Amino acid sequence: MDKAGSRSLTAEQAETLGRRLARLDRKLTKEERERIEQASGGVPLADMVRKITDAVDVDTQDRAYREGGADHARRLVHDSVATLTTHPELRKLIIGIKQQHDLTYDATTEVTLKMNEVPREERAAKELAEWRQLLDSRKRDETAAEAIALQVILGSGSRVRPQEARAHLKELMASIKATKRTWTPKVIWDHYELVGEAAESLSKTAGLGDLMNLVRYTLGADDQLRPYRTVVEERFEGWLLRQSQAGAEFTDDQLWWLHRIKDAIVVDLGMEREDFGHMPFSEKGGGSGFVNAFGGRNQALELLDELNRELA
């Protein structure tokens, strides 16, 4: 990876890189660890992995997006691989060590042996069975906080605020991490894609909305597994069409607000009034700018409630 490549590195690619480096780190000899630390300026490979993992974490990416937009979220990813991008000899060393560990030689003939690996589809099916079992056990445990979270995700019969839904999803994700598994929403989604059950691929790292859809699909609440962004985008286009058919016309400025609110709902599962204080809304006057764009406080807040109801 060169410096130019790191600037365009996506969170999904960084997550994949982190997993590969983590696997390599578990195989390193003491001598190899010392060589890597020397080439990196004293940074152990495990620390590099930890920095990448932290940067691509769903909560971290969502928070960065809310606070500084897509550029800020991308900057976190870029900074997480800085040790690798600024030390070309380190990259060469890691590649060389990995190649050595990937090869197994016959002691007599020195030919490469083909490793007997479990097919990816079989491995994915096994992981999904364990994932389903984990969710089922959490759902049945009425004393567990995760059971409440699952009730909210599956639909508790009453509408919850976006911040409550986010809190429950993060609670569930934390409980999954506590099992010491390598599961992330993106990993589980990829497993479903491997076994042919995902209706669509994810174009980027999975967010909290995708985790919600994964849980709902796994536990039978939804009959299709689709990216949360795709669902919200389709609902938004349908809403705009109904508005047009009803005779409503939006100015370019109003469309800017509508599209940004839709984007916020994709990331945060909903849009709340206080969210107007963050980028990109704050650049255009925040809540006051939104109210002015739509002709008054009552009309604007009714519109926000409608968008949350229709899209989230």
Phi and psi in degrees as GROMACS dihedral restraints (atoms count N, CA, C in turn):
[ dihedral_restraints ]
;  ai    aj    ak    al  type     phi  dphi    fc
    3     4     5     6     1   -96.9    20    10
    4     5     6     7     1   177.7    20    10
    6     7     8     9     1   -65.1    20    10
    7     8     9    10     1   -37.5    20    10
    9    10    11    12     1   -63.8    20    10
   10    11    12    13     1   -40.3    20    10
   12    13    14    15     1   -65.1    20    10
   13    14    15    16     1   -34.0    20    10
   15    16    17    18     1   -67.7    20    10
   16    17    18    19     1   -28.2    20    10
   18    19    20    21     1   -67.7    20    10
   19    20    21    22     1   -28.1    20    10
   21    22    23    24     1  -102.9    20    10
   22    23    24    25     1     6.2    20    10
   24    25    26    27     1   -65.5    20    10
   25    26    27    28     1   125.3    20    10
   27    28    29    30     1   -84.2    20    10
   28    29    30    31     1   164.5    20    10
   30    31    32    33     1   -62.3    20    10
   31    32    33    34     1   -36.1    20    10
   33    34    35    36     1   -64.2    20    10
   34    35    36    37     1   -44.3    20    10
   36    37    38    39     1   -65.9    20    10
   37    38    39    40     1   -39.1    20    10
   39    40    41    42     1   -65.4    20    10
   40    41    42    43     1   -38.2    20    10
   42    43    44    45     1   -62.3    20    10
   43    44    45    46     1   -42.8    20    10
   45    46    47    48     1   -62.7    20    10
   46    47    48    49     1   -44.2    20    10
   48    49    50    51     1   -59.5    20    10
   49    50    51    52     1   -44.3    20    10
   51    52    53    54     1   -60.8    20    10
   52    53    54    55     1   -40.8    20    10
   54    55    56    57     1   -65.2    20    10
   55    56    57    58     1   -40.4    20    10
   57    58    59    60     1   -66.8    20    10
   58    59    60    61     1   -41.0    20    10
   60    61    62    63     1   -67.0    20    10
   61    62    63    64     1   -35.0    20    10
   63    64    65    66     1   -64.9    20    10
   64    65    66    67     1   -40.9    20    10
   66    67    68    69     1   -63.0    20    10
   67    68    69    70     1   -41.6    20    10
   69    70    71    72     1   -64.9    20    10
   70    71    72    73     1   -40.5    20    10
   72    73    74    75     1   -59.0    20    10
   73    74    75    76     1   -34.9    20    10
   75    76    77    78     1   -69.8    20    10
   76    77    78    79     1   -17.6    20    10
   78    79    80    81     1   -99.0    20    10
   79    80    81    82     1   -10.0    20    10
   81    82    83    84     1   -66.4    20    10
   82    83    84    85     1   142.7    20    10
   84    85    86    87     1   -83.7    20    10
   85    86    87    88     1   168.3    20    10
   87    88    89    90     1   -60.0    20    10
   88    89    90    91     1   -41.6    20    10
   90    91    92    93     1   -64.2    20    10
   91    92    93    94     1   -41.4    20    10
   93    94    95    96     1   -65.7    20    10
   94    95    96    97     1   -37.7    20    10
   96    97    98    99     1   -62.5    20    10
   97    98    99   100     1   -41.7    20    10
   99   100   101   102     1   -65.4    20    10
  100   101   102   103     1   -40.0    20    10
  102   103   104   105     1   -65.0    20    10
  103   104   105   106     1   -39.8    20    10
  105   106   107   108     1   -66.7    20    10
  106   107   108   109     1   -42.7    20    10
  108   109   110   111     1   -63.2    20    10
  109   110   111   112     1   -38.7    20    10
  111   112   113   114     1   -65.1    20    10
  112   113   114   115     1   -41.9    20    10
  114   115   116   117     1   -72.7    20    10
  115   116   117   118     1   -24.0    20    10
  117   118   119   120     1   -95.6    20    10
  118   119   120   121     1    -0.5    20    10
  120   121   122   123     1    81.7    20    10
  121   122   123   124     1    26.8    20    10
  123   124   125   126     1    99.4    20    10
  124   125   126   127     1     8.8    20    10
  126   127   128   129     1   -99.2    20    10
  127   128   129   130     1   116.8    20    10
  129   130   131   132     1   -65.6    20    10
  130   131   132   133     1   152.4    20    10
  132   133   134   135     1   -60.7    20    10
  133   134   135   136     1   -36.3    20    10
  135   136   137   138     1   -60.3    20    10
  136   137   138   139     1   -36.2    20    10
  138   139   140   141     1   -69.4    20    10
  139   140   141   142     1   -36.7    20    10
  141   142   143   144     1   -62.9    20    10
  142   143   144   145     1   -43.4    20    10
  144   145   146   147     1   -61.8    20    10
  145   146   147   148     1   -44.9    20    10
  147   148   149   150     1   -62.1    20    10
  148   149   150   151     1   -39.3    20    10
  150   151   152   153     1   -66.9    20    10
  151   152   153   154     1   -40.3    20    10
  153   154   155   156     1   -66.3    20    10
  154   155   156   157     1   -44.5    20    10
  156   157   158   159     1   -60.0    20    10
  157   158   159   160     1   -43.1    20    10
  159   160   161   162     1   -64.5    20    10
  160   161   162   163     1   -38.9    20    10
  162   163   164   165     1   -69.2    20    10
  163   164   165   166     1   -34.6    20    10
  165   166   167   168     1   -94.8    20    10
  166   167   168   169     1     1.1    20    10
  168   169   170   171     1   -55.3    20    10
  169   170   171   172     1   138.9    20    10
  171   172   173   174     1   -55.8    20    10
  172   173   174   175     1   -46.6    20    10
  174   175   176   177     1   -62.1    20    10
  175   176   177   178     1   -43.7    20    10
  177   178   179   180     1   -63.7    20    10
  178   179   180   181     1   -44.5    20    10
  180   181   182   183     1   -65.4    20    10
  181   182   183   184     1   -41.9    20    10
  183   184   185   186     1   -63.0    20    10
  184   185   186   187     1   -44.2    20    10
  186   187   188   189     1   -64.0    20    10
  187   188   189   190     1   -41.6    20    10
  189   190   191   192     1   -64.0    20    10
  190   191   192   193     1   -39.7    20    10
  192   193   194   195     1   -64.1    20    10
  193   194   195   196     1   -42.5    20    10
  195   196   197   198     1   -66.3    20    10
  196   197   198   199     1   -37.8    20    10
  198   199   200   201     1   -83.2    20    10
  199   200   201   202     1   -32.1    20    10
  201   202   203   204     1  -141.3    20    10
  202   203   204   205     1     8.4    20    10
  204   205   206   207     1    81.5    20    10
  205   206   207   208     1  -173.1    20    10
  207   208   209   210     1   -62.9    20    10
  208   209   210   211     1   -35.4    20    10
  210   211   212   213     1   -62.4    20    10
  211   212   213   214     1   -40.8    20    10
  213   214   215   216     1   -66.3    20    10
  214   215   216   217     1   -40.6    20    10
  216   217   218   219     1   -63.7    20    10
  217   218   219   220     1   -42.0    20    10
  219   220   221   222     1   -66.0    20    10
  220   221   222   223     1   -35.9    20    10
  222   223   224   225     1   -62.1    20    10
  223   224   225   226     1   -37.2    20    10
  225   226   227   228     1   -59.6    20    10
  226   227   228   229     1   -43.0    20    10
  228   229   230   231     1   -64.6    20    10
  229   230   231   232     1   -45.9    20    10
  231   232   233   234     1   -58.3    20    10
  232   233   234   235     1   -45.7    20    10
  234   235   236   237     1   -67.5    20    10
  235   236   237   238     1   -29.7    20    10
  237   238   239   240     1   -67.4    20    10
  238   239   240   241     1   -23.6    20    10
  240   241   242   243     1  -106.9    20    10
  241   242   243   244     1    15.4    20    10
  243   244   245   246     1   -59.2    20    10
  244   245   246   247     1   -38.0    20    10
  246   247   248   249     1   -60.6    20    10
  247   248   249   250     1   -39.5    20    10
  249   250   251   252     1   -72.2    20    10
  250   251   252   253     1   -40.9    20    10
  252   253   254   255     1   -74.9    20    10
  253   254   255   256     1   -22.9    20    10
  255   256   257   258     1   -97.5    20    10
  256   257   258   259     1    -0.2    20    10
  258   259   260   261     1  -129.3    20    10
  259   260   261   262     1    83.5    20    10
  261   262   263   264     1   -58.0    20    10
  262   263   264   265     1   -35.9    20    10
  264   265   266   267     1   -66.4    20    10
  265   266   267   268     1   -31.7    20    10
  267   268   269   270     1   -64.5    20    10
  268   269   270   271     1   -43.2    20    10
  270   271   272   273     1   -61.5    20    10
  271   272   273   274     1   -44.0    20    10
  273   274   275   276     1   -61.7    20    10
  274   275   276   277     1   -42.0    20    10
  276   277   278   279     1   -63.5    20    10
  277   278   279   280     1   -45.8    20    10
  279   280   281   282     1   -62.8    20    10
  280   281   282   283     1   -43.4    20    10
  282   283   284   285     1   -60.3    20    10
  283   284   285   286     1   -43.9    20    10
  285   286   287   288     1   -63.8    20    10
  286   287   288   289     1   -44.3    20    10
  288   289   290   291     1   -64.2    20    10
  289   290   291   292     1   -42.1    20    10
  291   292   293   294     1   -61.3    20    10
  292   293   294   295     1   -43.1    20    10
  294   295   296   297     1   -60.6    20    10
  295   296   297   298     1   -39.6    20    10
  297   298   299   300     1   -64.1    20    10
  298   299   300   301     1   -39.6    20    10
  300   301   302   303     1   -74.7    20    10
  301   302   303   304     1   -24.0    20    10
  303   304   305   306     1   -78.9    20    10
  304   305   306   307     1   -13.6    20    10
  306   307   308   309     1  -103.9    20    10
  307   308   309   310     1   135.5    20    10
  309   310   311   312     1  -122.2    20    10
  310   311   312   313     1   120.7    20    10
  312   313   314   315     1  -105.1    20    10
  313   314   315   316     1   143.9    20    10
  315   316   317   318     1   -72.3    20    10
  316   317   318   319     1   130.4    20    10
  318   319   320   321     1   -62.9    20    10
  319   320   321   322     1   -24.6    20    10
  321   322   323   324     1   -96.4    20    10
  322   323   324   325     1   -51.0    20    10
  324   325   326   327     1   -92.7    20    10
  325   326   327   328     1   -14.2    20    10
  327   328   329   330     1    56.4    20    10
  328   329   330   331     1    37.3    20    10
  330   331   332   333     1  -104.2    20    10
  331   332   333   334     1   150.7    20    10
  333   334   335   336     1   -72.3    20    10
  334   335   336   337     1   129.7    20    10
  336   337   338   339     1   -90.4    20    10
  337   338   339   340     1   139.5    20    10
  339   340   341   342     1   -84.4    20    10
  340   341   342   343     1   121.6    20    10
  342   343   344   345     1   -74.7    20    10
  343   344   345   346     1   139.3    20    10
  345   346   347   348     1   -84.3    20    10
  346   347   348   349     1   106.5    20    10
  348   349   350   351     1  -110.7    20    10
  349   350   351   352     1   148.4    20    10
  351   352   353   354     1   -70.1    20    10
  352   353   354   355     1   132.5    20    10
  354   355   356   357     1   -53.0    20    10
  355   356   357   358     1   144.9    20    10
  357   358   359   360     1   -60.0    20    10
  358   359   360   361     1   -40.5    20    10
  360   361   362   363     1   -63.6    20    10
  361   362   363   364     1   -39.9    20    10
  363   364   365   366     1   -66.8    20    10
  364   365   366   367     1   -41.4    20    10
  366   367   368   369     1   -65.3    20    10
  367   368   369   370     1   -40.2    20    10
  369   370   371   372     1   -63.7    20    10
  370   371   372   373     1   -42.5    20    10
  372   373   374   375     1   -62.3    20    10
  373   374   375   376     1   -39.5    20    10
  375   376   377   378     1   -65.0    20    10
  376   377   378   379     1   -43.6    20    10
  378   379   380   381     1   -63.2    20    10
  379   380   381   382     1   -40.4    20    10
  381   382   383   384     1   -66.3    20    10
  382   383   384   385     1   -36.3    20    10
  384   385   386   387     1   -63.0    20    10
  385   386   387   388     1   -39.7    20    10
  387   388   389   390     1   -69.9    20    10
  388   389   390   391     1   -37.8    20    10
  390   391   392   393     1   -62.7    20    10
  391   392   393   394     1   -45.0    20    10
  393   394   395   396     1   -64.4    20    10
  394   395   396   397     1   -41.2    20    10
  396   397   398   399     1   -62.7    20    10
  397   398   399   400     1   -40.1    20    10
  399   400   401   402     1   -62.5    20    10
  400   401   402   403     1   -46.4    20    10
  402   403   404   405     1   -65.0    20    10
  403   404   405   406     1   -41.4    20    10
  405   406   407   408     1   -60.1    20    10
  406   407   408   409     1   -42.9    20    10
  408   409   410   411     1   -67.3    20    10
  409   410   411   412     1   -38.6    20    10
  411   412   413   414     1   -65.2    20    10
  412   413   414   415     1   -39.8    20    10
  414   415   416   417     1   -66.1    20    10
  415   416   417   418     1   -36.6    20    10
  417   418   419   420     1   -77.3    20    10
  418   419   420   421     1   -23.0    20    10
  420   421   422   423     1   -80.6    20    10
  421   422   423   424     1    95.7    20    10
  423   424   425   426     1   -67.9    20    10
  424   425   426   427     1   -16.1    20    10
  426   427   428   429     1   -90.1    20    10
  427   428   429   430     1    -9.1    20    10
  429   430   431   432     1   -87.5    20    10
  430   431   432   433     1   143.1    20    10
  432   433   434   435     1   -63.6    20    10
  433   434   435   436     1   -31.1    20    10
  435   436   437   438     1   -63.6    20    10
  436   437   438   439     1   -29.3    20    10
  438   439   440   441     1   -64.2    20    10
  439   440   441   442     1   -40.2    20    10
  441   442   443   444     1   -65.0    20    10
  442   443   444   445     1   -41.7    20    10
  444   445   446   447     1   -59.6    20    10
  445   446   447   448     1   -43.2    20    10
  447   448   449   450     1   -67.0    20    10
  448   449   450   451     1   -35.7    20    10
  450   451   452   453     1   -61.4    20    10
  451   452   453   454     1   -41.4    20    10
  453   454   455   456     1   -65.8    20    10
  454   455   456   457     1   -44.9    20    10
  456   457   458   459     1   -63.8    20    10
  457   458   459   460     1   -39.7    20    10
  459   460   461   462     1   -80.2    20    10
  460   461   462   463     1   -13.8    20    10
  462   463   464   465     1   108.5    20    10
  463   464   465   466     1   105.1    20    10
  465   466   467   468     1   -92.0    20    10
  466   467   468   469     1     3.1    20    10
  468   469   470   471     1    94.7    20    10
  469   470   471   472     1   -13.5    20    10
  471   472   473   474     1  -135.4    20    10
  472   473   474   475     1   149.9    20    10
  474   475   476   477     1   -74.0    20    10
  475   476   477   478     1   135.7    20    10
  477   478   479   480     1  -108.9    20    10
  478   479   480   481     1   154.0    20    10
  480   481   482   483     1   -72.2    20    10
  481   482   483   484     1   151.4    20    10
  483   484   485   486     1   -53.4    20    10
  484   485   486   487     1   -40.9    20    10
  486   487   488   489     1   -66.6    20    10
  487   488   489   490     1   -31.3    20    10
  489   490   491   492     1   -70.2    20    10
  490   491   492   493     1   -42.2    20    10
  492   493   494   495     1   -62.2    20    10
  493   494   495   496     1   -42.9    20    10
  495   496   497   498     1   -60.8    20    10
  496   497   498   499     1   -43.7    20    10
  498   499   500   501     1   -61.4    20    10
  499   500   501   502     1   -42.7    20    10
  501   502   503   504     1   -68.1    20    10
  502   503   504   505     1   -39.3    20    10
  504   505   506   507     1   -65.8    20    10
  505   506   507   508     1   -40.1    20    10
  507   508   509   510     1   -66.8    20    10
  508   509   510   511     1   -35.5    20    10
  510   511   512   513     1   -63.1    20    10
  511   512   513   514     1   -43.3    20    10
  513   514   515   516     1   -64.9    20    10
  514   515   516   517     1   -42.8    20    10
  516   517   518   519     1   -63.2    20    10
  517   518   519   520     1   -38.6    20    10
  519   520   521   522     1   -64.0    20    10
  520   521   522   523     1   -38.4    20    10
  522   523   524   525     1   -67.8    20    10
  523   524   525   526     1   -32.9    20    10
  525   526   527   528     1   -69.6    20    10
  526   527   528   529     1   -42.4    20    10
  528   529   530   531     1   -62.1    20    10
  529   530   531   532     1   -33.2    20    10
  531   532   533   534     1   -66.6    20    10
  532   533   534   535     1   -17.5    20    10
  534   535   536   537     1   -77.7    20    10
  535   536   537   538     1    -4.4    20    10
  537   538   539   540     1    68.4    20    10
  538   539   540   541     1    16.7    20    10
  540   541   542   543     1   -81.8    20    10
  541   542   543   544     1   162.9    20    10
  543   544   545   546     1   -90.7    20    10
  544   545   546   547     1    15.7    20    10
  546   547   548   549     1   -70.0    20    10
  547   548   549   550     1   134.5    20    10
  549   550   551   552     1  -132.7    20    10
  550   551   552   553     1   163.7    20    10
  552   553   554   555     1   -53.9    20    10
  553   554   555   556     1   -37.7    20    10
  555   556   557   558     1   -67.3    20    10
  556   557   558   559     1   -40.5    20    10
  558   559   560   561     1   -62.6    20    10
  559   560   561   562     1   -47.1    20    10
  561   562   563   564     1   -63.0    20    10
  562   563   564   565     1   -41.3    20    10
  564   565   566   567     1   -61.2    20    10
  565   566   567   568     1   -44.1    20    10
  567   568   569   570     1   -61.3    20    10
  568   569   570   571     1   -36.3    20    10
  570   571   572   573     1   -62.3    20    10
  571   572   573   574     1   -45.2    20    10
  573   574   575   576     1   -62.1    20    10
  574   575   576   577     1   -36.3    20    10
  576   577   578   579     1   -67.3    20    10
  577   578   579   580     1   -39.2    20    10
  579   580   581   582     1   -62.1    20    10
  580   581   582   583     1   -37.3    20    10
  582   583   584   585     1   -90.8    20    10
  583   584   585   586     1     6.4    20    10
  585   586   587   588     1    80.0    20    10
  586   587   588   589     1    22.8    20    10
  588   589   590   591     1  -105.6    20    10
  589   590   591   592     1   -11.8    20    10
  591   592   593   594     1   -84.4    20    10
  592   593   594   595     1   125.0    20    10
  594   595   596   597     1   -66.7    20    10
  595   596   597   598     1   -29.0    20    10
  597   598   599   600     1  -145.1    20    10
  598   599   600   601     1   156.9    20    10
  600   601   602   603     1   -84.0    20    10
  601   602   603   604     1   156.2    20    10
  603   604   605   606     1   -84.1    20    10
  604   605   606   607     1   134.7    20    10
  606   607   608   609     1   -87.6    20    10
  607   608   609   610     1    -8.9    20    10
  609   610   611   612     1  -154.1    20    10
  610   611   612   613     1  -176.8    20    10
  612   613   614   615     1   -61.1    20    10
  613   614   615   616     1   139.0    20    10
  615   616   617   618     1   -66.5    20    10
  616   617   618   619     1   139.9    20    10
  618   619   620   621     1  -102.8    20    10
  619   620   621   622     1  -171.9    20    10
  621   622   623   624     1   -64.3    20    10
  622   623   624   625     1   -34.9    20    10
  624   625   626   627     1   -63.1    20    10
  625   626   627   628     1   -37.0    20    10
  627   628   629   630     1   -70.1    20    10
  628   629   630   631     1   -36.4    20    10
  630   631   632   633     1   -61.2    20    10
  631   632   633   634     1   -43.0    20    10
  633   634   635   636     1   -58.9    20    10
  634   635   636   637     1   -45.3    20    10
  636   637   638   639     1   -66.7    20    10
  637   638   639   640     1   -34.6    20    10
  639   640   641   642     1   -61.9    20    10
  640   641   642   643     1   -45.9    20    10
  642   643   644   645     1   -64.6    20    10
  643   644   645   646     1   -45.3    20    10
  645   646   647   648     1   -62.5    20    10
  646   647   648   649     1   -40.8    20    10
  648   649   650   651     1   -68.4    20    10
  649   650   651   652     1   -44.6    20    10
  651   652   653   654     1   -60.9    20    10
  652   653   654   655     1   -39.5    20    10
  654   655   656   657     1   -93.7    20    10
  655   656   657   658     1     9.2    20    10
  657   658   659   660     1    86.7    20    10
  658   659   660   661     1     7.3    20    10
  660   661   662   663     1   -76.6    20    10
  661   662   663   664     1   -27.7    20    10
  663   664   665   666     1  -120.5    20    10
  664   665   666   667     1   146.4    20    10
  666   667   668   669     1   -97.6    20    10
  667   668   669   670     1    -1.9    20    10
  669   670   671   672     1  -135.7    20    10
  670   671   672   673     1   145.9    20    10
  672   673   674   675     1  -105.1    20    10
  673   674   675   676     1   106.7    20    10
  675   676   677   678     1  -129.9    20    10
  676   677   678   679     1   148.2    20    10
  678   679   680   681     1   -58.3    20    10
  679   680   681   682     1   140.2    20    10
  681   682   683   684     1   -59.7    20    10
  682   683   684   685     1   -39.5    20    10
  684   685   686   687     1   -59.4    20    10
  685   686   687   688     1   -43.5    20    10
  687   688   689   690     1   -60.2    20    10
  688   689   690   691     1   -44.2    20    10
  690   691   692   693     1   -62.4    20    10
  691   692   693   694     1   -46.9    20    10
  693   694   695   696     1   -65.9    20    10
  694   695   696   697     1   -41.8    20    10
  696   697   698   699     1   -60.1    20    10
  697   698   699   700     1   -43.1    20    10
  699   700   701   702     1   -66.1    20    10
  700   701   702   703     1   -41.1    20    10
  702   703   704   705     1   -63.5    20    10
  703   704   705   706     1   -38.1    20    10
  705   706   707   708     1   -65.8    20    10
  706   707   708   709     1   -45.7    20    10
  708   709   710   711     1   -62.2    20    10
  709   710   711   712     1   -39.1    20    10
  711   712   713   714     1   -65.0    20    10
  712   713   714   715     1   -39.6    20    10
  714   715   716   717     1   -64.6    20    10
  715   716   717   718     1   -44.4    20    10
  717   718   719   720     1   -61.1    20    10
  718   719   720   721     1   -39.7    20    10
  720   721   722   723     1   -64.1    20    10
  721   722   723   724     1   -43.1    20    10
  723   724   725   726     1   -65.1    20    10
  724   725   726   727     1   -36.6    20    10
  726   727   728   729     1   -63.7    20    10
  727   728   729   730     1   -42.5    20    10
  729   730   731   732     1   -64.1    20    10
  730   731   732   733     1   -42.6    20    10
  732   733   734   735     1   -65.1    20    10
  733   734   735   736     1   -27.5    20    10
  735   736   737   738     1   -85.0    20    10
  736   737   738   739     1    -1.1    20    10
  738   739   740   741     1    96.3    20    10
  739   740   741   742     1     3.8    20    10
  741   742   743   744     1   -78.4    20    10
  742   743   744   745     1   138.9    20    10
  744   745   746   747     1  -126.7    20    10
  745   746   747   748     1   131.7    20    10
  747   748   749   750     1  -108.8    20    10
  748   749   750   751     1   141.1    20    10
  750   751   752   753     1   -76.1    20    10
  751   752   753   754     1   168.7    20    10
  753   754   755   756     1   -60.0    20    10
  754   755   756   757     1   -38.6    20    10
  756   757   758   759     1   -65.6    20    10
  757   758   759   760     1   -43.0    20    10
  759   760   761   762     1   -64.8    20    10
  760   761   762   763     1   -38.7    20    10
  762   763   764   765     1   -63.6    20    10
  763   764   765   766     1   -34.7    20    10
  765   766   767   768     1   -58.7    20    10
  766   767   768   769     1   -47.8    20    10
  768   769   770   771     1   -63.1    20    10
  769   770   771   772     1   -43.7    20    10
  771   772   773   774     1   -62.3    20    10
  772   773   774   775     1   -43.5    20    10
  774   775   776   777     1   -68.2    20    10
  775   776   777   778     1   -38.6    20    10
  777   778   779   780     1   -68.0    20    10
  778   779   780   781     1   -37.2    20    10
  780   781   782   783     1   -64.3    20    10
  781   782   783   784     1   -42.8    20    10
  783   784   785   786     1   -58.3    20    10
  784   785   786   787     1   -43.8    20    10
  786   787   788   789     1   -63.1    20    10
  787   788   789   790     1   -38.3    20    10
  789   790   791   792     1   -65.9    20    10
  790   791   792   793     1   -37.5    20    10
  792   793   794   795     1   -65.5    20    10
  793   794   795   796     1   -37.5    20    10
  795   796   797   798     1   -59.4    20    10
  796   797   798   799     1   -42.4    20    10
  798   799   800   801     1   -80.3    20    10
  799   800   801   802     1   -41.6    20    10
  801   802   803   804     1  -111.1    20    10
  802   803   804   805     1     7.2    20    10
  804   805   806   807     1    69.1    20    10
  805   806   807   808     1     7.4    20    10
  807   808   809   810     1   164.9    20    10
  808   809   810   811     1   169.9    20    10
  810   811   812   813     1  -127.3    20    10
  811   812   813   814     1   126.5    20    10
  813   814   815   816     1  -113.4    20    10
  814   815   816   817     1   162.0    20    10
  816   817   818   819     1   -57.8    20    10
  817   818   819   820     1   -41.7    20    10
  819   820   821   822     1   -66.9    20    10
  820   821   822   823     1   -17.5    20    10
  822   823   824   825     1   -68.3    20    10
  823   824   825   826     1   -17.9    20    10
  825   826   827   828     1   -67.1    20    10
  826   827   828   829     1   -13.0    20    10
  828   829   830   831     1   -79.2    20    10
  829   830   831   832     1    -6.2    20    10
  831   832   833   834     1  -102.2    20    10
  832   833   834   835     1   165.6    20    10
  834   835   836   837     1   -64.4    20    10
  835   836   837   838     1   147.8    20    10
  837   838   839   840     1   -88.2    20    10
  838   839   840   841     1    -0.4    20    10
  840   841   842   843     1   -64.3    20    10
  841   842   843   844     1   -38.0    20    10
  843   844   845   846     1   -61.5    20    10
  844   845   846   847     1   -25.7    20    10
  846   847   848   849     1   -67.5    20    10
  847   848   849   850     1   -21.2    20    10
  849   850   851   852     1  -117.3    20    10
  850   851   852   853     1    30.9    20    10
  852   853   854   855     1    96.4    20    10
  853   854   855   856     1     2.0    20    10
  855   856   857   858     1    61.1    20    10
  856   857   858   859     1  -139.9    20    10
  858   859   860   861     1   -61.0    20    10
  859   860   861   862     1   -38.1    20    10
  861   862   863   864     1   -64.7    20    10
  862   863   864   865     1   -40.1    20    10
  864   865   866   867     1   -63.4    20    10
  865   866   867   868     1   -39.2    20    10
  867   868   869   870     1   -65.2    20    10
  868   869   870   871     1   -45.4    20    10
  870   871   872   873     1   -61.3    20    10
  871   872   873   874     1   -44.0    20    10
  873   874   875   876     1   -64.5    20    10
  874   875   876   877     1   -36.6    20    10
  876   877   878   879     1   -66.2    20    10
  877   878   879   880     1   -28.3    20    10
  879   880   881   882     1  -114.9    20    10
  880   881   882   883     1    22.2    20    10
  882   883   884   885     1    79.5    20    10
  883   884   885   886     1    18.3    20    10
  885   886   887   888     1   140.4    20    10
  886   887   888   889     1   159.8    20    10
  888   889   890   891     1   -63.6    20    10
  889   890   891   892     1   -48.4    20    10
  891   892   893   894     1   -61.8    20    10
  892   893   894   895     1   -46.2    20    10
  894   895   896   897     1   -62.2    20    10
  895   896   897   898     1   -41.9    20    10
  897   898   899   900     1   -65.9    20    10
  898   899   900   901     1   -44.5    20    10
  900   901   902   903     1   -69.9    20    10
  901   902   903   904     1   -35.1    20    10
  903   904   905   906     1   -63.4    20    10
  904   905   906   907     1   -39.1    20    10
  906   907   908   909     1   -65.3    20    10
  907   908   909   910     1   -42.6    20    10
  909   910   911   912     1   -61.8    20    10
  910   911   912   913     1   -43.5    20    10
  912   913   914   915     1   -61.5    20    10
  913   914   915   916     1   -39.6    20    10
  915   916   917   918     1   -65.8    20    10
  916   917   918   919     1   -41.7    20    10
  918   919   920   921     1   -65.0    20    10
  919   920   921   922     1   -40.8    20    10
  921   922   923   924     1   -62.2    20    10
  922   923   924   925     1   -42.6    20    10
  924   925   926   927     1   -67.1    20    10
  925   926   927   928     1   -39.6    20    10
  927   928   929   930     1   -81.9    20    10
  928   929   930   931     1   -32.9    20    10
  930   931   932   933     1  -104.1    20    10
  931   932   933   934     1   -36.5    20    10
